[in-house]
Amino acid sequence: MADQRAELRRLLQQHKQQSAAVAPQPQVRVTDKLAKYDVNGQLNCIICKTAVADNGWQQHSVSSQHTNVSSQLSPSALLCLLPATTAVD
């Protein structure tokens, strides 16, 4: 019985080590002011109102759709869309 417990502990420890070795790396979140994550963790462009893949933000930000929409917005409209920031003295 003690041998079985020791073997079980060894196998569990081995499984934990193997699981830790193949654990995925945490994703880096996009921090652009025009990018916003919804409650489900989906990245969205606030001016195009479209869903964007996390790894596709760079491509989206230079796409013709994004540049056309951003060029049509006035500076005051763009400021209204951006999240409020706090001033630091």
C-alpha positions as CSV (number, residue, x, y, z in Angstrom):
1,M,0.0,0.0,0.0
2,A,2.8,2.4,0.9
3,D,4.6,1.5,-2.4
4,Q,1.4,2.4,-4.4
5,R,1.1,5.8,-2.6
6,A,4.7,6.6,-3.3
7,E,4.3,5.6,-6.9
8,L,1.2,7.7,-7.2
9,R,3.0,10.7,-5.7
10,R,5.9,10.3,-8.1
11,L,3.5,10.1,-11.1
12,L,1.6,13.2,-9.9
13,Q,4.8,15.1,-9.4
14,Q,6.0,14.1,-12.9
15,H,2.7,15.1,-14.4
16,K,2.9,18.6,-12.7
17,Q,6.4,19.1,-14.0
18,Q,5.4,18.2,-17.6
19,S,2.3,20.4,-17.5
20,A,4.4,23.3,-16.2
21,A,6.9,22.9,-19.0
22,V,4.3,23.2,-21.8
23,A,2.1,25.9,-20.2
24,P,1.4,28.7,-22.8
25,Q,3.0,32.1,-22.3
26,P,0.6,34.8,-21.2
27,Q,-0.4,37.1,-24.1
28,V,0.7,40.7,-24.2
29,R,-2.4,42.9,-24.3
30,V,-2.6,45.8,-26.8
31,T,-2.3,49.2,-25.0
32,D,-3.1,51.5,-27.9
33,K,-5.7,54.2,-27.0
34,L,-7.9,53.3,-29.9
35,A,-8.0,49.6,-28.8
36,K,-10.5,48.5,-26.2
37,Y,-11.2,45.0,-24.8
38,D,-14.8,44.1,-24.2
39,V,-16.1,42.0,-21.3
40,N,-15.3,38.8,-23.2
41,G,-11.7,39.8,-23.7
42,Q,-12.2,40.5,-27.4
43,L,-10.1,43.4,-28.8
44,N,-12.1,46.1,-30.6
45,C,-11.1,49.2,-32.5
46,I,-13.2,52.1,-31.0
47,I,-13.2,54.2,-34.2
48,C,-13.9,51.4,-36.7
49,K,-16.2,49.5,-34.3
50,T,-14.7,46.2,-35.5
51,A,-13.3,43.2,-33.7
52,V,-9.6,42.7,-34.2
53,A,-7.3,39.8,-33.4
54,D,-4.7,40.6,-30.7
55,N,-1.9,39.7,-33.1
56,G,-3.6,41.7,-35.9
57,W,-3.7,45.1,-34.2
58,Q,-0.6,46.4,-36.0
59,Q,-2.0,45.4,-39.4
60,H,-5.4,46.9,-38.6
61,S,-4.0,50.2,-37.4
62,V,-2.4,50.8,-40.9
63,S,-5.3,49.3,-42.9
64,S,-7.2,51.4,-45.4
65,Q,-10.4,51.0,-43.5
66,H,-8.9,52.3,-40.3
67,T,-7.0,55.2,-41.9
68,N,-10.1,56.3,-43.9
69,V,-12.3,56.3,-40.8
70,S,-9.7,58.1,-38.7
71,S,-9.1,60.7,-41.4
72,Q,-12.9,61.4,-41.5
73,L,-13.1,62.1,-37.8
74,S,-12.6,65.6,-36.6
75,P,-10.1,66.0,-33.7
76,S,-12.9,66.9,-31.3
77,A,-14.8,63.7,-32.3
78,L,-11.7,61.6,-31.8
79,L,-11.2,63.1,-28.4
80,C,-14.7,62.1,-27.4
81,L,-14.0,58.5,-28.4
82,L,-10.8,58.2,-26.4
83,P,-11.0,57.1,-22.8
84,A,-10.5,59.8,-20.2
85,T,-7.0,60.2,-19.0
86,T,-5.8,61.9,-15.8
87,A,-3.3,64.8,-16.0
88,V,-0.1,64.4,-14.0
89,D,1.5,67.6,-12.7
